[in-house]
């Protein structure tokens, strides 16, 4: 039992940060421009993260837990993430860009010609 305690309290807490560092370092040098599927899901992932708890609780309480409900949950939650990204987030990002451009537009210096 002592070996388990040592692993959980010492080894795990020493190795886990280092492995995450290695993962981040590896991602830094990887070119993801040709990974279309990964880029597609990563674009919508934050809104999927925001919506998934609502649908997970609702669908599991109404339909129970099975492979079919997992598929229904994935489809519904990702559809809501897609909808909220396209129709809400992108619209507000457009408004934000307009406001930023209006507030911080470059001022032209007026010079007099001699």
N, C-alpha and C positions, 0 to 999 in steps of 0.2 A: 504494500500500500504506500510505502514511502516513495517508491520510484514514480508512482502516479502523481503524488503531490509535488515532487521536484520538477516533473515535466510541466505540470500546469502552472506552477508559480514562477519557475525560473526559465526553463528552456523555451516554452511557448511565448512568453513575454519578451524574450530576447530575440528569437528568430522571426516572429511575425512582423515586426516593423522593418527588419532588413529585407524580408521577402517582398513586402509592399514597395519598398524603395527600389528593388530590382525590377518589379513590374512597371513602375512609373518610368524608370530609366529606359526600359525596353520600349515602352510606348512612345517615348520622346524621339527615338530614332526610327520609328516605323512610319512609313508613308501609307496613309489610309485613303488616299485619293482614288484608288481603284477598287476599294471595298464598298461597292454600291449598297449591298444589303445591310452591312454594318452601319454605314452612314445614314441609311433610311431609318433604322430603328433608333439610332442615337439621337437623331433630330427630334423625335417624338418621345424620347425616354423620360424627360422630366415631367411632362404632362401625364404620361402613363404612371409614373411614380406618384403623382398627386391624386389621380383618380382610382388607382387600384384598391386602396383599403375599403372604399365605399362599396365597390362592386364585389369584392371578395366576401365581405360580411353579408351583404344582401343575398348574393347568389348561393352561398353556403347555407344560409338559414332557410331560404325558400326551397331550393332544389336538393339540398344535401351535398355530400361529397362523393364525387365519382369522376371518371375520366371524361364523361360527357359534360358535366358541369365545369370541369377545368377548361375544356375547349370553349364552352359558352362564355365563361369568365374572360378568357384571353381575347376572344373576338369582341365582346362588348366593351371591355375596359380599353383595349387598344383603339377601337372605333371612337370612343369618347375622347381619348387623348388626341387622336388625329383631328377630330372636329374642333376641339378647343384650341389646338395649336393653329390650325388654318384660319378659323373664323374669329377667334378672340385674340390670341397672342400676336399673330402677325399683323392684325389690324392695329393693335395698340403700339406695336413696334414702329409701324408706319407713322402713327400720330406722334410718337416720341421723336422720330427723326425730323419731322416737320418742325416741332417745337424747338429742338436743339439747333436746327439750321436757322430758324428765325431769331433765336436769342443770341447765338454766337456766330452770326454771319460775319464774313470778313469785311472790315470797313476799308474802303478805298481812300487812299491818301490823295487829297486834292493838291496838286502842285500847280504853281503858276508858271506859265511859259514866259520867258524873257525875250 
